[in-house]
Amino acid sequence: MDTKDLRFFRQVYEERSINKASKLLFITPQGLSRIIHHLEEELGVSLFQRSANGMLPTESGTYLYENSTPLLEQFDEITIGIRQIQDRGQKLKIGFSCGVLNVFPFQKLEEYQKQHSHIQLQWEEAVNQEIIHKVRQGSMDIGFAIGQITDPELWQQEILCKKMNVVVYEGHPFYEKESLSIEDLKEEALITLNEKYYSYHSLIERCRDFGFTPWIAAKTMESQVIYHFCRQKTGLGIDADIHQDKIMLDGLRLIELRDSIPWKISMIIRSDRRKDQAVWGMAELFL
């Protein structure tokens, strides 16, 4: 049984339609129908009942779908493991959680490259949980993630910790305060980074700890936009104290949000990769 055919079957199962599945798979409906028919012949069962309402899975089809999940996950792990063996000592894949690149010391990568000129560095930016998942899975060698990572399979080293602040515009009642509590935000319109960023989720979590859902007036992918909207008095901004550009603060104040979750960057690697010289060579630069 071809794993590609199995993945195609799963798409039809999930969409309940050959036409919908074929568009997602970039294959013709006729070609996809042939694959499903071949799979049914190979197994000697009907996987779907064809009807005016679409492709309705049979009992056998449901059984195959449910039991193929761990099979394909295991196959993916084997594939990743083989690629790791192939790339070991030649490539190092690094992941950055959204927002980390604002403060990441790229001179560390330059230093590493000088010491390991034979290793090709590859990096990507993604949401926090995706970085953690890829490092745990093994498809990424090193991750720079935000927040506290509680996973026994991952080794971590904190490399930066910053406080969260409220960005307050001149004339607002909070403008002269020295610090603020999460509870002070209860009735305030807030401007934050969007769901791709850890700071958004940590804000929601802490507000719920205090018994309310925050009023998010605007979300953005750019920190500068938070300050722009605050200057226009759209609301109060929530941001980590990580920006060096003082012009951003013109007419604004950063006030410590004292009971927020700190904005912390941790370097993470799989615990079983600590003896890998290429991986640990990068980790040592931050110890």
C-alpha positions in Angstrom: 0.0 0.0 0.0 1.4 3.4 -1.1 1.4 5.9 1.8 0.6 8.6 -0.8 -2.6 6.7 -1.7 -3.4 6.5 2.0 -3.1 10.2 2.4 -5.3 10.8 -0.6 -7.9 8.5 0.9 -7.8 10.4 4.1 -8.5 13.7 2.3 -11.5 12.2 0.6 -12.7 10.8 3.9 -12.4 14.3 5.6 -14.0 16.2 2.7 -16.7 13.5 1.9 -16.2 14.5 -1.7 -13.9 13.5 -4.6 -14.2 17.0 -6.2 -13.4 18.9 -3.0 -10.5 16.6 -2.1 -9.0 16.7 -5.7 -8.8 20.5 -5.6 -6.9 20.4 -2.3 -4.6 17.6 -3.6 -4.0 19.3 -7.0 -5.2 16.2 -8.8 -8.0 15.6 -11.3 -11.2 14.0 -9.9 -10.8 11.1 -12.3 -7.3 10.5 -11.1 -8.3 10.6 -7.5 -11.2 8.2 -8.2 -8.8 5.7 -9.7 -6.6 5.9 -6.7 -9.5 5.2 -4.3 -10.8 2.4 -6.6 -7.3 0.8 -6.6 -7.1 1.0 -2.8 -10.4 -0.7 -2.5 -9.3 -3.5 -4.9 -6.1 -3.9 -3.0 -8.0 -4.3 0.4 -10.9 -6.2 -1.1 -13.5 -3.9 0.5 -15.6 -0.8 -0.3 -14.3 2.2 1.5 -17.1 4.6 0.5 -20.7 4.5 -0.5 -21.1 6.8 -3.5 -24.3 8.9 -3.2 -25.9 12.2 -4.2 -24.7 13.5 -0.8 -21.1 12.6 -1.5 -18.7 9.9 -0.5 -20.0 8.3 2.7 -17.4 6.2 4.5 -18.3 2.5 5.1 -17.4 0.8 8.4 -14.2 -0.4 6.7 -13.4 3.1 5.5 -13.8 4.5 9.0 -11.6 1.7 10.4 -8.9 2.4 7.9 -9.0 6.2 8.6 -8.8 5.8 12.3 -6.0 3.2 12.2 -4.0 4.9 9.5 -3.3 8.0 11.7 -0.6 6.4 14.0 0.8 4.5 10.9 1.4 7.7 9.0 2.7 9.5 12.0 5.2 6.7 12.6 6.2 6.8 8.9 6.7 10.6 9.1 9.0 10.1 12.2 11.0 7.5 10.3 11.3 9.8 7.3 12.5 12.7 9.5 15.0 10.4 11.3 16.5 9.3 8.0 16.8 12.9 6.8 18.4 13.8 10.1 21.0 11.1 9.6 21.6 12.4 6.1 21.9 16.0 7.2 23.9 15.4 10.4 27.0 17.5 10.4 26.0 19.3 7.2 22.9 21.3 8.0 21.5 23.0 11.1 17.8 23.9 11.1 16.8 26.7 13.5 13.4 28.0 14.3 12.3 31.4 15.7 9.0 32.1 17.3 7.2 35.1 16.0 8.7 38.2 17.7 12.1 36.7 18.6 13.9 38.2 15.7 13.2 41.6 17.0 15.9 41.0 19.7 17.8 38.0 18.6 21.7 38.5 18.5 22.5 37.5 15.0 26.2 37.9 15.7 25.8 34.5 17.5 24.9 32.9 14.2 27.9 34.6 12.5 30.2 33.4 15.3 28.8 29.8 14.9 29.3 30.0 11.1 32.9 31.0 11.5 33.5 28.0 13.9 31.5 25.6 11.7 32.0 26.8 8.2 31.1 23.3 6.8 27.6 23.5 8.3 24.8 25.1 6.4 22.4 27.1 8.6 18.7 27.2 7.7 16.2 29.1 9.6 12.5 29.9 9.6 10.0 31.9 11.6 6.7 30.4 12.8 4.1 30.5 15.7 5.4 29.5 19.1 3.7 26.1 19.3 4.8 25.1 15.8 8.5 25.8 16.8 8.1 23.7 19.9 6.4 20.9 18.0 9.0 20.8 15.3 11.9 20.6 17.8 10.1 17.9 19.7 9.3 16.0 16.5 12.9 16.3 15.3 12.3 18.2 12.0 14.1 21.2 13.6 17.4 21.1 15.4 17.1 24.2 17.6 14.2 26.4 18.5 14.0 29.9 20.1 10.6 29.9 21.7 8.8 32.3 24.0 7.4 31.4 27.4 7.9 28.6 29.8 8.3 25.2 28.0 7.4 22.3 30.3 8.3 19.3 28.3 10.6 16.6 29.7 11.8 15.7 26.2 13.2 19.2 25.6 16.3 20.8 27.1 16.0 24.6 27.5 18.1 27.6 28.3 16.6 31.0 29.0 18.5 33.6 27.0 16.3 36.7 27.6 13.5 37.9 29.9 11.6 41.1 29.5 8.6 42.6 31.3 5.3 43.3 29.6 4.2 46.9 29.5 1.2 49.0 28.9 1.7 51.7 26.2 -0.2 54.7 27.4 -0.9 57.9 25.5 -0.6 61.4 27.0 -3.9 62.5 28.6 -5.0 59.1 29.6 -5.8 58.7 33.4 -3.0 56.0 33.6 -0.3 58.2 32.0 1.3 59.3 35.3 1.2 55.9 37.0 4.3 54.0 37.9 2.9 50.5 37.3 -0.4 48.9 36.4 -2.2 45.6 37.2 -4.0 43.3 34.8 -7.2 44.2 36.7 -6.7 47.9 35.6 -7.2 46.7 32.0 -10.7 45.4 32.6 -12.6 48.3 31.0 -9.9 49.5 28.6 -9.7 49.1 24.8 -6.4 47.2 24.1 -4.2 47.0 21.1 -2.0 43.9 20.8 0.0 41.8 18.4 -2.2 39.1 16.9 -2.7 35.4 17.5 0.6 34.4 16.0 2.4 35.9 18.9 2.8 34.5 22.4 2.1 37.9 24.0 -1.4 37.8 22.7 -2.2 34.4 24.3 -0.4 35.3 27.6 -2.5 38.4 27.9 -5.8 36.5 27.3 -4.7 33.9 29.8 -3.8 36.4 32.6 -7.0 38.5 32.1 -9.1 35.3 32.5 -7.2 34.5 35.7 -8.5 37.9 36.9 -12.1 36.9 35.8 -12.6 38.8 32.6 -12.0 38.7 28.9 -10.0 41.7 27.6 -11.5 44.1 25.1 -9.1 43.8 22.1 -9.8 46.9 20.0 -7.1 46.1 17.4 -4.7 43.3 16.5 -1.6 43.6 14.3 1.5 41.8 13.1 3.7 44.8 13.6 4.7 46.3 16.9 5.1 49.7 15.4 1.3 49.7 14.6 0.6 49.3 18.3 2.3 52.5 19.0 0.7 54.3 16.0 -2.8 53.4 17.2 -2.0 54.4 20.8 -0.8 57.8 19.6 -4.2 58.1 17.8 -5.8 57.3 21.2 -7.5 54.1 19.8 -6.6 52.3 23.0 -3.8 51.2 25.2 -1.1 49.0 23.8 0.3 45.8 25.3 3.9 45.1 24.3 7.2 43.7 25.7 10.0 46.1 26.5 12.2 45.0 23.6 12.4 48.0 21.2 15.4 50.2 20.9 13.7 52.9 18.7 12.9 55.7 21.1 11.0 57.6 18.4 8.2 55.0 18.8 7.6 56.4 22.2 7.0 60.0 21.2 4.0 61.2 23.2 3.7 57.8 24.9 4.8 56.1 28.1 5.7 52.5 28.8 4.2 51.5 32.2 5.1 48.1 33.7 2.3 45.6 33.8 3.4 44.1 37.1 1.4 40.8 37.2 1.7 39.8 33.6 3.5 36.8 32.3 7.1 37.8 31.4 8.2 37.8 27.8 10.9 35.2 28.0 12.9 33.6 25.2 14.3 30.1 25.7 16.5 28.1 23.4 15.2 24.6 23.1 16.6 21.3 21.8 15.6 17.7 22.2 17.3 16.2 25.3 18.7 13.3 23.2 20.4 15.8 20.8 22.7 17.3 23.5 25.6 15.0 22.4 25.3 16.1 18.8 28.3 18.4 18.3 26.7 20.5 15.6 23.6 21.2 17.8 25.5 21.6 21.1 28.0 23.9 19.4 25.2 26.4 18.9 23.8 25.9 22.4 27.2 26.7 24.0 27.2 30.2 22.5 24.2 31.0 24.8 25.4 29.4 28.0 
